[in-house]
Amino acid sequence: MNKKLAKLKYLPNNFEIIENGDHVVCAVSGKSISLENLNYWNVELQEPYFSYVEAHKKKETH
């Protein structure tokens, strides 16, 4: 890992890399998520989530 933060555009079933990097940061927990392990995000809010737990927490508060 080169530890560079990626900038992504989150799409309904995929994401587009705007700026190359190897990870993003969870919008809820602040945990680093490697792009290979990125499975949860919100298209409307354009936010990544570490797991279904964080995604669910965000959904409850939004």
N, C-alpha and C positions, 0 to 999 in steps of 0.2 A: 504494500500500500504506500502510495506517495503522500498520503495525508493532506490532500487538497480538497477543499470544499467544492462540490459541484453545484451548478445552478441548473435547475430543471424546470420544464413546463409540464405540469401534471395533466394528463389526458384521461378519458374514461377507462381505457384498458391498457394504458402504457404511459410512458413519459418520454419527453424529448430532452436531450442534453443541450442546454443553451451554452454552458461553459463547462469544459472538461474538468473532471475531478474524480475522486474515488469514493466520496461519501456525502451524505446530507445529515442534517441534525433534526431530530424529532421535535416537532412543534410543542409537544406536551412535556416530555421528560428531559429534553436536552441531550439525550443519548445519541451517539454517532451511529449512523446506519450505512453500511457499505452498499453501494449501488446493486451488487449482486444479491443482497438480502432485502432490498426495498420491495415490500409487498403491499403496504397500506399507505394511502394518501387520500386527500380530499381535493377533488378537481375545483370545486367552487371556491374554497379558501386557499388553494394552491399551497397546501401544507403536507409534509411527510410525517408518518407515525412509525415508531419503532415496532409496534405489534398491534394486534387487535385490541389489546387492553387499552392502550393510549388512544386508539381511534374511537373506541367506545366511550371513553371518558370525555373526549372532545365533543362527540355527538350529544352526550347528555347535557353538556354546558352550553352548547351552541343553539 
